[in-house]
Amino acid sequence: MTKKEKLLAKAQNNPRGLSFVDFQTLLRQVDWAFDHQTGSHQIWYSPTGYRLSVQEANGGKAKGYQVEQFLLQYEVENEND
């Protein structure tokens, strides 16, 4: 199992338990592009142009609802794979 597969499984199993650093790593590994940051909000784009704003929660965690938004879009974009 690759690091990408492990992080994806970790996000799917517990979206609220993913660290923000791991979330950023996962976004990069599935070819999402970091566009810019304004304050605490980072703007990322999927390969098809879907825009996602993410920010770090307290304790260095990713916000669970943002991980869930990513997972839904990832599934839509990769349903034929």
Secondary structure, DSSP 8 states (H G I E B T S, - for coil): --HHHHHHHHHHH-GGG-BHHHHHHHHHHTT-EEEEEETTEEEEE-TT--EEEE-B-GGGBB-HHHHHHHHHHHHHHTTT-
